[in-house]
Amino acid sequence: MTQATEAVLPPYTRAVRRALQDVRDAVVAADLLFLEAWEMNRTRDLGVTLRAAQIRRANPGLVAEIDAELKSR
């Protein structure tokens, strides 16, 4: 028998997991997951960058937490 490994699914950071605990709106949850993904792998696509910038401005504390957590890895 082979041992199955557990897949790691988003959210990847503790900061986003905590933020999602109080979210009841699917659009807000999607935005937070998008922000986390963008912080992990930034792209040069203008539309994606503009969306990330809007979400970052609305959540500066969360951005700082995500950045700190990713830098500590």
Buried (B, 14 or more C-beta within 10 A) or exposed (E): EEEEEEEEEBBBBEBBEEBBEEBEEEEBBEBBBBBBBBBEEEEEEEEBEEBBEEBBEEBEEBBEBBEEBBEEE
